[in-house]
Amino acid sequence: MTEDVESENSPMSLSFSGSGFLALYQIGAVQALWELAPDILKSAPKVYGASAGSLIAAAVVCRTNLDELQKTFFEAAMEARKTMHGLLFPCFNATRILHKALLKLLPDNAHQLTTGRLHVALTRLSDGKNILVSDYKSKEEVMQVLICSCFVPFYSGVVPPSFRGVRYIDGGLTNFQPLFDLKSMITVSPFTGEIDICPRDCPVSHLCLQICNTSFQLSVENLCRVSYSLFPPSSMILNEFVCQGYKDAILYLNTNTVTYIPVRLMTGTVKSI
């Protein structure tokens, strides 16, 4: 899909990368933006997301209660840790947990709020092609697209979910950070790279790779984050990612001279909007 070049004065769109359980980092970043620069989120003409990042993108568009979304991730992580057996989670039904959460978190008019604004990356099972979906006819379709984008083969289950009769798997496999190189885009990722809002471990040019349509810094810290995204650590460590996302979003606002009301950096769990 080819994007029109937007003028410098146009509102910035948003892109949330695949993130697994580290979507909690993105929740922290969104919390900071809601509190300090809400116009960035309100005026974004398009909000993109892949894999778990699509859930955060949907939360921005539908203005989902971030406390409830954060709670859902913590509960899912706790369930995953309890049922962890080697590389597979035979007792951990991620799709069932996600469907139940979306049914509760998304408003009944989610399809009206998201059509034309929420762009979700999917990987078509039949040919491995990446698809961006932005048209929804019902709340159930919004839910199905998000479930498809988050479906990691074997990790989430054996039979991939479908949308309008076509089976899809994790959108992050073929489009990890949708349109991450577009100038009129604010990118958010829990992995260090040439991303607008992300952790900063060392100079971003240090061993930075361009893979799966994203920028990824090859470092011990980043490899550890990859592990955490699938195999969640303790709630205390996950909460640190929430706070880190909040702080990194503030750093972005300061660096880009966005006007906002200064607040004391959080040391605990991010509050709801």
BELKASUL-V495142 format. One record per pair of residues at least 12 apart in sequence whose C-alpha atoms are under 7 Angstrom apart, sorted by the first residue. I is the first residue (numbers start at 1). J is the second residue. If there is no record, write none. Layout:
i->I j->J
i->I j->J
This chain:
i->6 j->184
i->11 j->43
i->11 j->44
i->11 j->45
i->12 j->44
i->12 j->184
i->12 j->185
i->12 j->186
i->13 j->44
i->13 j->45
i->13 j->46
i->13 j->47
i->13 j->184
i->13 j->185
i->13 j->186
i->14 j->44
i->14 j->46
i->14 j->47
i->14 j->48
i->14 j->185
i->14 j->186
i->14 j->187
i->15 j->47
i->15 j->48
i->15 j->49
i->15 j->177
i->15 j->178
i->15 j->180
i->15 j->185
i->15 j->186
i->15 j->187
i->15 j->188
i->16 j->48
i->16 j->49
i->16 j->50
i->16 j->53
i->16 j->54
i->16 j->57
i->16 j->177
i->16 j->187
i->16 j->188
i->16 j->189
i->17 j->49
i->17 j->50
i->17 j->53
i->17 j->176
i->17 j->177
i->17 j->188
i->17 j->189
i->18 j->50
i->18 j->51
i->18 j->52
i->18 j->53
i->18 j->172
i->18 j->176
i->18 j->177
i->19 j->51
i->19 j->52
i->19 j->53
i->19 j->190
i->19 j->229
i->20 j->52
i->20 j->229
i->20 j->230
i->21 j->73
i->21 j->229
i->21 j->230
i->21 j->232
i->22 j->190
i->22 j->229
i->23 j->52
i->23 j->53
i->24 j->70
i->24 j->241
i->24 j->242
i->25 j->190
i->25 j->241
i->25 j->242
i->25 j->244
i->25 j->245
i->26 j->56
i->26 j->188
i->26 j->189
i->26 j->190
i->26 j->245
i->27 j->56
i->27 j->66
i->27 j->242
i->28 j->242
i->28 j->243
i->28 j->245
i->28 j->246
i->28 j->270
i->29 j->245
i->29 j->246
i->29 j->248
i->29 j->249
i->31 j->246
i->31 j->273
i->32 j->246
i->32 j->249
i->32 j->250
i->33 j->249
i->34 j->273
i->36 j->260
i->36 j->261
i->37 j->260
i->41 j->60
i->45 j->117
i->46 j->117
i->46 j->118
i->47 j->117
i->47 j->118
i->47 j->119
i->48 j->118
i->48 j->119
i->48 j->120
i->48 j->178
i->49 j->119
i->49 j->120
i->49 j->121
i->49 j->178
i->50 j->120
i->50 j->121
i->50 j->149
i->50 j->171
i->50 j->172
i->50 j->175
i->50 j->176
i->50 j->177
i->50 j->178
i->51 j->149
i->51 j->150
i->51 j->170
i->51 j->171
i->51 j->172
i->52 j->150
i->54 j->120
i->54 j->146
i->55 j->146
i->57 j->118
i->58 j->118
i->61 j->113
i->61 j->114
i->61 j->118
i->62 j->110
i->62 j->113
i->64 j->105
i->64 j->106
i->65 j->272
i->65 j->273
i->66 j->272
i->66 j->273
i->67 j->271
i->67 j->272
i->72 j->101
i->74 j->235
i->77 j->232
i->79 j->92
i->80 j->92
i->81 j->232
i->88 j->155
i->89 j->155
i->93 j->156
i->94 j->156
i->95 j->147
i->95 j->156
i->99 j->143
i->102 j->143
i->108 j->139
i->109 j->139
i->110 j->139
i->111 j->136
i->111 j->137
i->111 j->138
i->111 j->139
i->111 j->142
i->115 j->134
i->115 j->135
i->115 j->136
i->116 j->134
i->116 j->135
i->117 j->134
i->118 j->134
i->119 j->132
i->119 j->133
i->119 j->134
i->120 j->132
i->120 j->133
i->120 j->134
i->121 j->133
i->121 j->149
i->121 j->171
i->121 j->175
i->122 j->148
i->122 j->149
i->122 j->168
i->122 j->169
i->122 j->170
i->122 j->171
i->123 j->168
i->123 j->169
i->123 j->170
i->123 j->171
i->123 j->173
i->123 j->174
i->124 j->167
i->124 j->168
i->124 j->169
i->125 j->167
i->125 j->168
i->125 j->169
i->130 j->171
i->130 j->174
i->130 j->175
i->144 j->163
i->145 j->163
i->148 j->161
i->148 j->162
i->148 j->168
i->148 j->169
i->148 j->170
i->149 j->169
i->149 j->170
i->149 j->171
i->150 j->170
i->151 j->169
i->151 j->170
i->152 j->169
i->152 j->170
i->153 j->169
i->173 j->212
i->174 j->212
i->175 j->212
i->175 j->213
i->176 j->212
i->176 j->213
i->176 j->214
i->177 j->213
i->177 j->214
i->180 j->214
i->191 j->216
i->191 j->222
i->191 j->225
i->192 j->216
i->192 j->217
i->192 j->222
i->193 j->208
i->193 j->215
i->193 j->216
i->193 j->217
i->194 j->215
i->196 j->252
i->197 j->248
i->197 j->249
i->197 j->252
i->198 j->248
i->199 j->248
i->239 j->269
i->242 j->270
i->243 j->266
i->243 j->267
i->243 j->269
i->243 j->270
i->247 j->265
